[in-house]
Amino acid sequence: MPYAVGMATLREAQKEMTRRLLLDAGVDLFVSKGYAATTVDDIATAAGTTRVTFYAYFPSKVELMKALISERLNAALDRVPSPVHGSTARELVAVVEDGSLERIRAWLAEISQRWDAIRPYTTTAYEAAFIDPEIREVFDGWLNEAIGDVQEGLDRAGRFPPGTRRFRSVIAITELDHVARNW
């Protein structure tokens, strides 16, 4: 019986490795060739597998891009699942709640130090969202989750009139989004 358990563990490890290779190949190709120019065959070949294997893991290129946003981009930004927002960046909520200039500067400095790891996911997500309405919906939802984080921090702090907190949150995330797109 231990042999069967070991084989199941090995198969699971191989499946996870194949999925990771497909995600890695996808983001690398989206950055180098562009989302629109990259095909499923390109991704499969770069991952060292076949189109059939690609489809065993992702029903489409769109689904691979969704995984890059929900898994890789969220991980790069320390976002975790949230029953309220879909995902949340707890540190962002805490920084906004604190509101001190020192804490905000420290958070911005820390995020900027990780920019090289974050950038491939944001740039490909922006391009994909421009081309594909399904990705645009996912990405808009993702931005709304970040807006919700800022609003939650303002709500917790009781800062600013309640009716203005959402608008202020939209402005803050819009500014950060602009920097991310143009940096």
N, C-alpha and C positions, 0 to 999 in steps of 0.2 A: 503493500500500500504506500509506503513512503516514496517509492519511485513514481507512482501516479500523481502524488501531490507535488513532487518536484517537477514533473513534466507540466502540470497545470501552471505552476509558478513561472516556469521558463516561457511557456506560451504567452502568459499575461505580460511578462517583461518584453517579449518580442513584439507583441501588439502595441505596447506603450512606446517602445523604441520606434516602430514604424510610424505611429501617429506623430511623434515628436519630429521625426525626419521630414514628414510631409509638411508640418507647420513651419519648420525651419526653412525648408526649400521654398515654401510659399512666400514667406516674408522676404527672403533674400531675392527672389525673382521679382516680387512686386516692387521692391526698392530699385533693383537694377534695370528691369524692363518696363515697369509700370503695370498696374493692375489690369488695365484693358488689354495689353499686349501679351500677358501671360496666360497660357492655356493649361488645362488640366494635364495634358501630355507633358508639357514643360515641367510642371511641378513633380509629376510622377518620375520622370526621367532624372531630374536633379536629386530626388530622394533615393534613387537607385531601385525603383520599383516600377510597377505597371499602372496603366489607366484603371484596370479592373481593381487593383489593390487600392488605388486612390478612392474609388467609389465605394469600397467596403468600409472606408473610414469617414468619408464626407460625401453626401449626395451631390454636391456641386462646389464650384469655386466660391460661391457666395457663402456656403456653410463653413468653408475653411476660413474665410475672412471673418465671419462672425465669431469663430473660435479664437482667432487672433485678438479680436477686440475684447471678448468676454473673459478670456483666460490670460493671454500674454500681456495685453495693455493694462488690464486690471491688476495683474500681479506687479507689473513695473511701477504702478502708481499706488501700491499697497491698498487696493480696493478689495473689500471682502463682501460676501453676500449679505444682504440686508432685507428683512421682510418689509420695511417701509419704503426703501428707495430702489430695490433691485440689487444695487451694490452701494457700498459706502466707503469713503476714506475716513476712518475714525480720527486720524491725526488732523486732517483738514477741518473736521467739525470742531475738534478741541482747540485748534489754532484760532478759528473764527470766534469761538466762544470766549477764549482768553482775550483776543483783540489787541494785545500789546504789540507795539511796533517791533520789539525784539523777537517775539515769537513768530510773527509774520515774516520778518527778514530771515530768520533761521530756517523756517519752512521753505521759503522760496530758494534759499541757497542750497538746501538739501535736494530739492527737486531739480534744480539746475545742474547739480553735480551728477545726477542720474540721467541727464538729457540724452546722452549718446545711446543709452539702453532703451529709452522711451521713444525717441524720434522715429525709428523704423516703423513702429506700429501706428503712431499718429499720422505720419505722412501717407502711409498706404491706406489707412482708414479714411482719411480725407479724400484721397483720389477715388477710392472705391465708392464712397458715399456720393460723390459727384456723378458717377457713372451709373450706379445701381440704386434704384429707389428702395429696395429691400435693405441694403446696407445703410442708406441714408436714414431710414426709420430706426435701425439699431443704433446708429451713431447719435442721432438726435436724442434717443432715449438715454443713451450713455451720458450725454451732456446734461440732460435734465436731472440725472442722478447726482451729478456734481453740483448743479445748481441747488438741489435739495440739501446737499451737505452744507453748503454755505448758509442756506436759510435755517437749517437746524441749529447751526452754531449761533446765528443771530437770535433765534428764538430762545435758546438756552440762556443766552446772556441777557435777554430782555433789552437788547440794544436796538435803537431806532423804533419808530412807530410800527406796530405790527403790519399795517397795510402797505408799508414800503419795503418790507424785508425781502419779499420775492423779487421785486424789481431790482433792488440792490444786489441780490444774489446773481441775477441774470447779467447785470453789468459786470460784476467781478469775474464771472466765468467767461463772459464774452471777451474781456480783456486778456485773460490767460489763454483762451483759445486763439486769439489773434496773434499773441506772442508765439504760441506753439506752431502756428501755420507759417509764420514768417521768419522765424529764428534760423 
